[in-house]
Amino acid sequence: MTYKFPLTEYGIGEDSQGNTHLVGKIGDKQVGILVLGKPDRDNLREAIQVWTDKDYRRLGVANHLWKLAQVNKLNPRHSPNRTTDGTIWSQQIKG
């Protein structure tokens, strides 16, 4: 699968609970968020939230955030608790 990489900026930060937040922007607008839980014993981080602004869906925003998590060695893994859309997306992005 070929991924589109639409984000012009992104940031990575950690909250007080130890969750890692990846925030993506296009221009000056925040368009997506990927929240990963604390690392488990295998150093994998479960995706606990994925959000894309409705005007930017189906453009590759979530894919880009996922790939950024991989490149930054955050070891993301899909949660078993997903919406129908989340299940479809997780099958498309693989890994």
C-alpha positions as CSV (number, residue, x, y, z in Angstrom):
1,M,0.0,0.0,0.0
2,T,1.2,3.5,-0.8
3,Y,0.7,6.1,1.9
4,K,0.0,9.8,1.4
5,F,1.9,12.0,3.8
6,P,-0.2,15.1,4.1
7,L,1.0,16.6,7.4
8,T,3.1,19.8,7.2
9,E,3.9,19.7,11.0
10,Y,3.6,17.3,13.8
11,G,4.5,17.2,17.5
12,I,5.1,14.4,20.0
13,G,4.5,14.8,23.7
14,E,3.7,12.9,26.9
15,D,1.0,13.5,29.4
16,S,1.0,13.1,33.1
17,Q,-0.3,9.5,32.7
18,G,2.6,8.4,30.6
19,N,0.6,8.4,27.4
20,T,2.3,9.6,24.2
21,H,0.4,12.1,22.0
22,L,1.2,12.7,18.3
23,V,-0.5,15.7,16.9
24,G,-0.6,16.5,13.2
25,K,-1.2,19.8,11.5
26,I,-1.8,20.9,7.9
27,G,-0.9,24.5,7.6
28,D,-2.0,26.2,10.9
29,K,-4.9,23.7,11.6
30,Q,-4.7,20.7,13.9
31,V,-6.1,17.9,11.9
32,G,-5.3,14.7,13.7
33,I,-4.3,13.0,16.9
34,L,-2.9,9.6,17.8
35,V,-2.6,8.7,21.5
36,L,-0.5,5.8,22.5
37,G,-0.6,4.2,26.0
38,K,2.4,3.5,28.1
39,P,4.8,0.8,26.9
40,D,3.8,-2.7,27.9
41,R,6.3,-5.4,28.9
42,D,7.1,-6.0,25.2
43,N,7.7,-2.2,24.8
44,L,4.6,-1.9,22.6
45,R,2.2,1.0,23.0
46,E,-1.5,0.4,22.4
47,A,-3.3,3.0,20.3
48,I,-5.9,4.4,22.7
49,Q,-7.3,7.2,20.5
50,V,-7.1,8.1,16.8
51,W,-8.9,11.2,15.6
52,T,-9.0,13.0,12.3
53,D,-10.9,16.2,11.7
54,K,-13.9,15.4,9.6
55,D,-12.8,17.7,6.8
56,Y,-9.5,15.9,6.5
57,R,-10.6,12.2,6.7
58,R,-9.5,9.8,3.9
59,L,-6.4,11.9,3.1
60,G,-3.9,9.8,5.0
61,V,-3.7,11.8,8.2
62,A,-4.0,8.9,10.6
63,N,-1.7,6.8,8.4
64,H,0.9,9.6,8.6
65,L,0.7,9.8,12.4
66,W,1.0,6.0,12.6
67,K,4.1,6.0,10.4
68,L,5.6,8.8,12.5
69,A,5.1,6.7,15.6
70,Q,6.9,3.8,13.9
71,V,9.8,6.0,12.7
72,N,10.2,7.5,16.2
73,K,10.4,4.0,17.6
74,L,7.2,4.3,19.7
75,N,6.2,0.8,18.7
76,P,2.5,1.4,18.2
77,R,0.1,-1.5,18.2
78,H,-3.6,-1.6,17.4
79,S,-6.1,-1.9,20.3
80,P,-8.5,-4.8,20.3
81,N,-11.2,-2.3,21.3
82,R,-12.1,-0.5,18.0
83,T,-15.0,1.0,16.2
84,T,-16.0,-0.4,12.8
85,D,-14.0,2.4,11.1
86,G,-11.0,1.7,13.4
87,T,-11.1,-2.0,12.5
88,I,-11.1,-1.2,8.8
89,W,-8.3,1.3,9.2
90,S,-6.2,-1.1,11.3
91,Q,-6.5,-3.8,8.6
92,Q,-5.3,-1.3,5.9
93,I,-2.3,0.1,7.8
94,K,-1.0,-3.2,9.1
95,G,1.4,-3.2,12.0
